[in-house]
Amino acid sequence: MSGLLLLPLAPVRGTLWVADHLLREAERQSGDPRAVQARLAELNRALEEGAIDEAAFEEEEERLLARLDSPVRYTGGRPVGGAL
């Protein structure tokens, strides 16, 4: 009986499930040094091609380098490394 009552909420629950998994994947990738290095390479290409100016390049580069220097990396929602 409760299944019938909750049926109208199924699309909302499905959307929340997808959003949660997308957020987890984004967090996983943002802590991955290879993803950060790939983004730095894209950023350099954009600067060389004139797609972005020097100020935008420096701002994004600083943000990305700070992520690489972070003592804690997140994988699967659990911190890895850093102080215990």
N, C-alpha and C positions, 0 to 999 in steps of 0.2 A: 504494500500500500504506500509506503514512504517513497518508493521509486516513482510512482505516479505523481506524487506531490512535488518531487524534485525535478521531474522531467522538464518543466519550463526553464529551469536554470542550467540545463546541460550546455547550451551554447556559451553561456558566460563562463562556466567552469572550464570548458574546453579552451576558450580564449585565454583565461588566466593560466592554464597549464602551459600553453604554447609560449606565452609571454615570460613565464618563469624559466622555461628551458632556453629561450633566446637570451635572457639576462645572464644565466649561468654560463652559456657559451661565450658571450661577450666578455664576461669577467675572466674566463679561462684564457681567452685569446689575448686580452690586454696584459696579462701577466707573463705571457710567453715571450721570451727574448727574441725568438725568431720572427714573431709577428711584428715586434717593435723594430727590429732591424730591417724588415721588409718595408715597413712604413717609412723609415728613414731614407731608404733607397728611392722610394716613390717621391718623397719630399725633395730630394736632391735633383731628381729628373725634372720635377715641376719647376724648380728654380732655374735650372739650366735652359729649359724650354721657354722661360718667361711667363709661365702660367701663374706664378706667385711672385710677390716682391720680396726683397731681403728681410723686411720687418716681419712679414708673415712666416717666412722660412725660419727665422731665428726663434720666434715665439713657439712654433710647433716643435722645432728641434729641441728646445730647452725642455718642453713638456715630455717629449719622448725619452730624452736622455735621463730625466729624473725617474721615469718608470724603470729604466734599465738599472739605475743605481740603487733602486729601492732594495733594502735588505730583506724584504719579505715578498715572496712570490706566491700567488694564489693559484692552486690547481684543484679543481673539483670542489671548490668551496672551503678548502682547508689550507691554512697558511703553511708554507714550506720554507724552511730556512729562517734566518733572523735570530733574534734573541729568544732564549727559552725561558 
